[in-house]
Amino acid sequence: MNIQQPQGKQQWPECVGKTAEKLMQLLPYNSMVTMDYRMDRVRVLHDGNGVVQQIPHVG
C-alpha cells in the first residue's frame, strides 16, 4: 500500500506548552487511539492541566 504524504505543514512544535483548549482535536496524553493513518487528522495530546505534551502531527 502506497500512502502519499500530505502537502504542507505536518507538525506544529509551536503548540507545545500552550493549553489544549485553544488547539485542534484534543485527547488526554496516553489515550487509546486508532492506529489508522489519516491525512485530514491532527491529534493534540495534553496532560491533566490541558498543556500539550508532544508535538502535534498529521495522522
PDB file of N, CA, C and O in Angstrom:
ATOM      1  N   MET A   1       0.851  -1.176   0.000  1.00  0.00           N
ATOM      2  CA  MET A   1       0.000   0.000   0.000  1.00  0.00           C
ATOM      3  C   MET A   1       0.889   1.229   0.000  1.00  0.00           C
ATOM      4  O   MET A   1       1.778   1.351   0.843  1.00  0.00           O
ATOM      5  N   ASN A   2       0.662   2.134  -0.929  1.00  0.00           N
ATOM      6  CA  ASN A   2       1.460   3.341  -1.063  1.00  0.00           C
ATOM      7  C   ASN A   2       0.675   4.532  -0.518  1.00  0.00           C
ATOM      8  O   ASN A   2      -0.299   4.970  -1.131  1.00  0.00           O
ATOM      9  N   ILE A   3       1.098   5.052   0.632  1.00  0.00           N
ATOM     10  CA  ILE A   3       0.424   6.202   1.239  1.00  0.00           C
ATOM     11  C   ILE A   3       1.177   7.466   0.869  1.00  0.00           C
ATOM     12  O   ILE A   3       2.366   7.593   1.162  1.00  0.00           O
ATOM     13  N   GLN A   4       0.495   8.398   0.231  1.00  0.00           N
ATOM     14  CA  GLN A   4       1.116   9.660  -0.123  1.00  0.00           C
ATOM     15  C   GLN A   4       1.156  10.576   1.084  1.00  0.00           C
ATOM     16  O   GLN A   4       0.184  10.679   1.832  1.00  0.00           O
ATOM     17  N   GLN A   5       2.280  11.235   1.266  1.00  0.00           N
ATOM     18  CA  GLN A   5       2.396  12.207   2.344  1.00  0.00           C
ATOM     19  C   GLN A   5       1.626  13.466   1.971  1.00  0.00           C
ATOM     20  O   GLN A   5       1.644  13.881   0.812  1.00  0.00           O
ATOM     21  N   PRO A   6       0.952  14.078   2.937  1.00  0.00           N
ATOM     22  CA  PRO A   6       0.204  15.304   2.646  1.00  0.00           C
ATOM     23  C   PRO A   6       1.150  16.452   2.328  1.00  0.00           C
ATOM     24  O   PRO A   6       2.294  16.482   2.780  1.00  0.00           O
ATOM     25  N   GLN A   7       0.653  17.384   1.551  1.00  0.00           N
ATOM     26  CA  GLN A   7       1.416  18.580   1.233  1.00  0.00           C
ATOM     27  C   GLN A   7       1.284  19.574   2.370  1.00  0.00           C
ATOM     28  O   GLN A   7       0.281  19.568   3.085  1.00  0.00           O
ATOM     29  N   GLY A   8       2.269  20.417   2.545  1.00  0.00           N
ATOM     30  CA  GLY A   8       2.185  21.462   3.554  1.00  0.00           C
ATOM     31  C   GLY A   8       2.664  21.008   4.919  1.00  0.00           C
ATOM     32  O   GLY A   8       3.312  19.972   5.063  1.00  0.00           O
ATOM     33  N   LYS A   9       2.337  21.792   5.893  1.00  0.00           N
ATOM     34  CA  LYS A   9       2.790  21.589   7.269  1.00  0.00           C
ATOM     35  C   LYS A   9       2.241  20.298   7.842  1.00  0.00           C
ATOM     36  O   LYS A   9       1.065  19.980   7.660  1.00  0.00           O
ATOM     37  N   GLN A  10       3.098  19.547   8.538  1.00  0.00           N
ATOM     38  CA  GLN A  10       2.695  18.275   9.126  1.00  0.00           C
ATOM     39  C   GLN A  10       2.941  18.206  10.622  1.00  0.00           C
ATOM     40  O   GLN A  10       2.447  17.289  11.279  1.00  0.00           O
ATOM     41  N   GLN A  11       3.683  19.141  11.176  1.00  0.00           N
ATOM     42  CA  GLN A  11       3.933  19.185  12.613  1.00  0.00           C
ATOM     43  C   GLN A  11       3.804  20.613  13.104  1.00  0.00           C
ATOM     44  O   GLN A  11       4.029  21.560  12.351  1.00  0.00           O
ATOM     45  N   TRP A  12       3.441  20.766  14.368  1.00  0.00           N
ATOM     46  CA  TRP A  12       3.225  22.075  14.967  1.00  0.00           C
ATOM     47  C   TRP A  12       3.953  22.184  16.301  1.00  0.00           C
ATOM     48  O   TRP A  12       3.308  22.177  17.349  1.00  0.00           O
ATOM     49  N   PRO A  13       5.297  22.285  16.287  1.00  0.00           N
ATOM     50  CA  PRO A  13       6.042  22.358  17.542  1.00  0.00           C
ATOM     51  C   PRO A  13       5.701  23.596  18.363  1.00  0.00           C
ATOM     52  O   PRO A  13       5.912  23.600  19.576  1.00  0.00           O
ATOM     53  N   GLU A  14       5.187  24.631  17.739  1.00  0.00           N
ATOM     54  CA  GLU A  14       4.828  25.857  18.461  1.00  0.00           C
ATOM     55  C   GLU A  14       3.639  25.653  19.398  1.00  0.00           C
ATOM     56  O   GLU A  14       3.339  26.530  20.208  1.00  0.00           O
ATOM     57  N   CYS A  15       2.958  24.510  19.301  1.00  0.00           N
ATOM     58  CA  CYS A  15       1.820  24.229  20.184  1.00  0.00           C
ATOM     59  C   CYS A  15       2.251  23.725  21.556  1.00  0.00           C
ATOM     60  O   CYS A  15       1.496  23.843  22.521  1.00  0.00           O
ATOM     61  N   VAL A  16       3.454  23.166  21.654  1.00  0.00           N
ATOM     62  CA  VAL A  16       3.914  22.603  22.923  1.00  0.00           C
ATOM     63  C   VAL A  16       3.981  23.715  23.970  1.00  0.00           C
ATOM     64  O   VAL A  16       4.558  24.777  23.732  1.00  0.00           O
ATOM     65  N   GLY A  17       3.386  23.454  25.121  1.00  0.00           N
ATOM     66  CA  GLY A  17       3.370  24.423  26.210  1.00  0.00           C
ATOM     67  C   GLY A  17       2.130  25.296  26.235  1.00  0.00           C
ATOM     68  O   GLY A  17       1.888  25.985  27.225  1.00  0.00           O
ATOM     69  N   LYS A  18       1.339  25.284  25.170  1.00  0.00           N
ATOM     70  CA  LYS A  18       0.087  26.042  25.138  1.00  0.00           C
ATOM     71  C   LYS A  18      -1.042  25.172  25.667  1.00  0.00           C
ATOM     72  O   LYS A  18      -0.912  23.949  25.711  1.00  0.00           O
ATOM     73  N   THR A  19      -2.143  25.786  26.068  1.00  0.00           N
ATOM     74  CA  THR A  19      -3.267  24.994  26.548  1.00  0.00           C
ATOM     75  C   THR A  19      -3.969  24.315  25.381  1.00  0.00           C
ATOM     76  O   THR A  19      -4.117  24.892  24.304  1.00  0.00           O
ATOM     77  N   ALA A  20      -4.394  23.088  25.613  1.00  0.00           N
ATOM     78  CA  ALA A  20      -5.001  22.279  24.566  1.00  0.00           C
ATOM     79  C   ALA A  20      -6.336  22.832  24.093  1.00  0.00           C
ATOM     80  O   ALA A  20      -6.701  22.638  22.934  1.00  0.00           O
ATOM     81  N   GLU A  21      -7.080  23.523  24.969  1.00  0.00           N
ATOM     82  CA  GLU A  21      -8.402  24.008  24.573  1.00  0.00           C
ATOM     83  C   GLU A  21      -8.339  25.021  23.435  1.00  0.00           C
ATOM     84  O   GLU A  21      -9.361  25.289  22.803  1.00  0.00           O
ATOM     85  N   LYS A  22      -7.169  25.591  23.156  1.00  0.00           N
ATOM     86  CA  LYS A  22      -7.032  26.552  22.063  1.00  0.00           C
ATOM     87  C   LYS A  22      -6.585  25.882  20.768  1.00  0.00           C
ATOM     88  O   LYS A  22      -6.346  26.558  19.767  1.00  0.00           O
ATOM     89  N   LEU A  23      -6.471  24.553  20.783  1.00  0.00           N
ATOM     90  CA  LEU A  23      -5.929  23.852  19.631  1.00  0.00           C
ATOM     91  C   LEU A  23      -6.971  22.961  18.961  1.00  0.00           C
ATOM     92  O   LEU A  23      -8.156  23.295  18.982  1.00  0.00           O
ATOM     93  N   MET A  24      -6.568  21.841  18.367  1.00  0.00           N
ATOM     94  CA  MET A  24      -7.391  21.021  17.482  1.00  0.00           C
ATOM     95  C   MET A  24      -8.105  19.888  18.209  1.00  0.00           C
ATOM     96  O   MET A  24      -8.647  20.099  19.294  1.00  0.00           O
ATOM     97  N   GLN A  25      -8.114  18.688  17.628  1.00  0.00           N
ATOM     98  CA  GLN A  25      -8.740  17.527  18.265  1.00  0.00           C
ATOM     99  C   GLN A  25      -7.963  17.216  19.534  1.00  0.00           C
ATOM    100  O   GLN A  25      -6.766  16.934  19.477  1.00  0.00           O
ATOM    101  N   LEU A  26      -8.630  17.264  20.670  1.00  0.00           N
ATOM    102  CA  LEU A  26      -7.957  17.160  21.955  1.00  0.00           C
ATOM    103  C   LEU A  26      -8.129  15.782  22.574  1.00  0.00           C
ATOM    104  O   LEU A  26      -9.239  15.252  22.638  1.00  0.00           O
ATOM    105  N   LEU A  27      -7.023  15.208  23.030  1.00  0.00           N
ATOM    106  CA  LEU A  27      -7.040  13.894  23.669  1.00  0.00           C
ATOM    107  C   LEU A  27      -6.115  13.921  24.873  1.00  0.00           C
ATOM    108  O   LEU A  27      -5.014  14.463  24.788  1.00  0.00           O
ATOM    109  N   PRO A  28      -6.542  13.343  26.000  1.00  0.00           N
ATOM    110  CA  PRO A  28      -5.625  13.236  27.125  1.00  0.00           C
ATOM    111  C   PRO A  28      -4.398  12.412  26.729  1.00  0.00           C
ATOM    112  O   PRO A  28      -4.507  11.442  25.980  1.00  0.00           O
ATOM    113  N   TYR A  29      -3.231  12.810  27.241  1.00  0.00           N
ATOM    114  CA  TYR A  29      -1.979  12.101  26.973  1.00  0.00           C
ATOM    115  C   TYR A  29      -2.129  10.635  27.367  1.00  0.00           C
ATOM    116  O   TYR A  29      -2.740  10.325  28.390  1.00  0.00           O
ATOM    117  N   ASN A  30      -1.581   9.748  26.571  1.00  0.00           N
ATOM    118  CA  ASN A  30      -1.658   8.287  26.757  1.00  0.00           C
ATOM    119  C   ASN A  30      -3.051   7.721  26.485  1.00  0.00           C
ATOM    120  O   ASN A  30      -3.353   6.609  26.917  1.00  0.00           O
ATOM    121  N   SER A  31      -3.906   8.466  25.775  1.00  0.00           N
ATOM    122  CA  SER A  31      -5.220   7.956  25.399  1.00  0.00           C
ATOM    123  C   SER A  31      -5.083   6.805  24.420  1.00  0.00           C
ATOM    124  O   SER A  31      -4.126   6.747  23.648  1.00  0.00           O
ATOM    125  N   MET A  32      -6.034   5.895  24.453  1.00  0.00           N
ATOM    126  CA  MET A  32      -6.087   4.855  23.432  1.00  0.00           C
ATOM    127  C   MET A  32      -6.678   5.483  22.173  1.00  0.00           C
ATOM    128  O   MET A  32      -7.717   6.140  22.233  1.00  0.00           O
ATOM    129  N   VAL A  33      -6.024   5.285  21.048  1.00  0.00           N
ATOM    130  CA  VAL A  33      -6.495   5.828  19.777  1.00  0.00           C
ATOM    131  C   VAL A  33      -6.351   4.763  18.700  1.00  0.00           C
ATOM    132  O   VAL A  33      -5.579   3.816  18.849  1.00  0.00           O
ATOM    133  N   THR A  34      -7.090   4.924  17.626  1.00  0.00           N
ATOM    134  CA  THR A  34      -6.949   4.003  16.498  1.00  0.00           C
ATOM    135  C   THR A  34      -5.598   4.251  15.841  1.00  0.00           C
ATOM    136  O   THR A  34      -5.056   5.354  15.919  1.00  0.00           O
ATOM    137  N   MET A  35      -5.062   3.236  15.202  1.00  0.00           N
ATOM    138  CA  MET A  35      -3.752   3.351  14.571  1.00  0.00           C
ATOM    139  C   MET A  35      -3.852   3.668  13.079  1.00  0.00           C
ATOM    140  O   MET A  35      -2.832   3.722  12.392  1.00  0.00           O
ATOM    141  N   ASP A  36      -5.066   3.879  12.571  1.00  0.00           N
ATOM    142  CA  ASP A  36      -5.197   4.204  11.157  1.00  0.00           C
ATOM    143  C   ASP A  36      -4.581   5.579  10.879  1.00  0.00           C
ATOM    144  O   ASP A  36      -4.658   6.488  11.706  1.00  0.00           O
ATOM    145  N   TYR A  37      -3.972   5.710   9.706  1.00  0.00           N
ATOM    146  CA  TYR A  37      -3.319   6.952   9.318  1.00  0.00           C
ATOM    147  C   TYR A  37      -4.290   7.770   8.478  1.00  0.00           C
ATOM    148  O   TYR A  37      -4.797   7.294   7.462  1.00  0.00           O
ATOM    149  N   ARG A  38      -4.545   9.003   8.906  1.00  0.00           N
ATOM    150  CA  ARG A  38      -5.448   9.886   8.165  1.00  0.00           C
ATOM    151  C   ARG A  38      -4.775  11.225   7.952  1.00  0.00           C
ATOM    152  O   ARG A  38      -4.336  11.876   8.900  1.00  0.00           O
ATOM    153  N   MET A  39      -4.701  11.628   6.690  1.00  0.00           N
ATOM    154  CA  MET A  39      -4.042  12.893   6.359  1.00  0.00           C
ATOM    155  C   MET A  39      -4.884  14.102   6.734  1.00  0.00           C
ATOM    156  O   MET A  39      -4.384  15.226   6.718  1.00  0.00           O
ATOM    157  N   ASP A  40      -6.149  13.893   7.069  1.00  0.00           N
ATOM    158  CA  ASP A  40      -7.019  15.010   7.425  1.00  0.00           C
ATOM    159  C   ASP A  40      -7.199  15.144   8.932  1.00  0.00           C
ATOM    160  O   ASP A  40      -8.113  15.831   9.388  1.00  0.00           O
ATOM    161  N   ARG A  41      -6.326  14.490   9.715  1.00  0.00           N
ATOM    162  CA  ARG A  41      -6.479  14.499  11.169  1.00  0.00           C
ATOM    163  C   ARG A  41      -5.175  14.941  11.835  1.00  0.00           C
ATOM    164  O   ARG A  41      -4.082  14.552  11.424  1.00  0.00           O
ATOM    165  N   VAL A  42      -5.320  15.751  12.857  1.00  0.00           N
ATOM    166  CA  VAL A  42      -4.207  16.130  13.728  1.00  0.00           C
ATOM    167  C   VAL A  42      -4.669  15.878  15.154  1.00  0.00           C
ATOM    168  O   VAL A  42      -5.707  16.386  15.580  1.00  0.00           O
ATOM    169  N   ARG A  43      -3.898  15.099  15.883  1.00  0.00           N
ATOM    170  CA  ARG A  43      -4.223  14.831  17.286  1.00  0.00           C
ATOM    171  C   ARG A  43      -3.317  15.660  18.178  1.00  0.00           C
ATOM    172  O   ARG A  43      -2.118  15.790  17.930  1.00  0.00           O
ATOM    173  N   VAL A  44      -3.917  16.216  19.221  1.00  0.00           N
ATOM    174  CA  VAL A  44      -3.190  17.019  20.194  1.00  0.00           C
ATOM    175  C   VAL A  44      -3.306  16.310  21.541  1.00  0.00           C
ATOM    176  O   VAL A  44      -4.400  16.197  22.093  1.00  0.00           O
ATOM    177  N   LEU A  45      -2.181  15.835  22.067  1.00  0.00           N
ATOM    178  CA  LEU A  45      -2.171  15.102  23.325  1.00  0.00           C
ATOM    179  C   LEU A  45      -1.745  16.036  24.447  1.00  0.00           C
ATOM    180  O   LEU A  45      -0.687  16.664  24.387  1.00  0.00           O
ATOM    181  N   HIS A  46      -2.596  16.118  25.482  1.00  0.00           N
ATOM    182  CA  HIS A  46      -2.352  17.064  26.569  1.00  0.00           C
ATOM    183  C   HIS A  46      -2.396  16.364  27.919  1.00  0.00           C
ATOM    184  O   HIS A  46      -2.899  15.248  28.046  1.00  0.00           O
ATOM    185  N   ASP A  47      -1.856  17.048  28.923  1.00  0.00           N
ATOM    186  CA  ASP A  47      -1.872  16.497  30.276  1.00  0.00           C
ATOM    187  C   ASP A  47      -3.139  16.926  31.017  1.00  0.00           C
ATOM    188  O   ASP A  47      -4.027  17.536  30.421  1.00  0.00           O
ATOM    189  N   GLY A  48      -3.226  16.616  32.295  1.00  0.00           N
ATOM    190  CA  GLY A  48      -4.398  16.930  33.104  1.00  0.00           C
ATOM    191  C   GLY A  48      -4.668  18.409  33.259  1.00  0.00           C
ATOM    192  O   GLY A  48      -5.780  18.802  33.613  1.00  0.00           O
ATOM    193  N   ASN A  49      -3.665  19.240  32.999  1.00  0.00           N
ATOM    194  CA  ASN A  49      -3.834  20.693  33.068  1.00  0.00           C
ATOM    195  C   ASN A  49      -4.151  21.307  31.711  1.00  0.00           C
ATOM    196  O   ASN A  49      -4.269  22.526  31.593  1.00  0.00           O
ATOM    197  N   GLY A  50      -4.288  20.468  30.687  1.00  0.00           N
ATOM    198  CA  GLY A  50      -4.582  20.966  29.354  1.00  0.00           C
ATOM    199  C   GLY A  50      -3.365  21.484  28.612  1.00  0.00           C
ATOM    200  O   GLY A  50      -3.516  22.180  27.608  1.00  0.00           O
ATOM    201  N   VAL A  51      -2.150  21.163  29.080  1.00  0.00           N
ATOM    202  CA  VAL A  51      -0.925  21.614  28.429  1.00  0.00           C
ATOM    203  C   VAL A  51      -0.448  20.540  27.463  1.00  0.00           C
ATOM    204  O   VAL A  51      -0.328  19.375  27.842  1.00  0.00           O
ATOM    205  N   VAL A  52      -0.174  20.921  26.212  1.00  0.00           N
ATOM    206  CA  VAL A  52       0.261  19.994  25.172  1.00  0.00           C
ATOM    207  C   VAL A  52       1.581  19.350  25.585  1.00  0.00           C
ATOM    208  O   VAL A  52       2.506  20.043  26.009  1.00  0.00           O
ATOM    209  N   GLN A  53       1.674  18.007  25.460  1.00  0.00           N
ATOM    210  CA  GLN A  53       2.827  17.257  25.930  1.00  0.00           C
ATOM    211  C   GLN A  53       3.737  16.729  24.832  1.00  0.00           C
ATOM    212  O   GLN A  53       4.868  16.335  25.120  1.00  0.00           O
ATOM    213  N   GLN A  54       3.284  16.707  23.587  1.00  0.00           N
ATOM    214  CA  GLN A  54       4.156  16.306  22.498  1.00  0.00           C
ATOM    215  C   GLN A  54       3.736  17.027  21.237  1.00  0.00           C
ATOM    216  O   GLN A  54       2.611  17.517  21.142  1.00  0.00           O
ATOM    217  N   ILE A  55       4.629  17.094  20.271  1.00  0.00           N
ATOM    218  CA  ILE A  55       4.379  17.856  19.058  1.00  0.00           C
ATOM    219  C   ILE A  55       3.217  17.237  18.292  1.00  0.00           C
ATOM    220  O   ILE A  55       3.276  16.065  17.919  1.00  0.00           O
ATOM    221  N   PRO A  56       2.151  18.019  18.050  1.00  0.00           N
ATOM    222  CA  PRO A  56       1.044  17.519  17.218  1.00  0.00           C
ATOM    223  C   PRO A  56       1.530  17.244  15.795  1.00  0.00           C
ATOM    224  O   PRO A  56       2.390  17.954  15.273  1.00  0.00           O
ATOM    225  N   HIS A  57       0.964  16.196  15.170  1.00  0.00           N
ATOM    226  CA  HIS A  57       1.361  15.865  13.805  1.00  0.00           C
ATOM    227  C   HIS A  57       0.184  15.240  13.064  1.00  0.00           C
ATOM    228  O   HIS A  57      -0.778  14.769  13.671  1.00  0.00           O
ATOM    229  N   VAL A  58       0.285  15.247  11.744  1.00  0.00           N
ATOM    230  CA  VAL A  58      -0.750  14.662  10.886  1.00  0.00           C
ATOM    231  C   VAL A  58      -0.752  13.152  11.105  1.00  0.00           C
ATOM    232  O   VAL A  58       0.298  12.542  11.307  1.00  0.00           O
ATOM    233  N   GLY A  59      -1.928  12.566  11.061  1.00  0.00           N
ATOM    234  CA  GLY A  59      -2.023  11.122  11.161  1.00  0.00           C
ATOM    235  C   GLY A  59      -3.209  10.705  11.919  1.00  0.00           C
ATOM    236  O   GLY A  59      -3.440   9.509  12.097  1.00  0.00           O
TER     237      GLY A  59
END
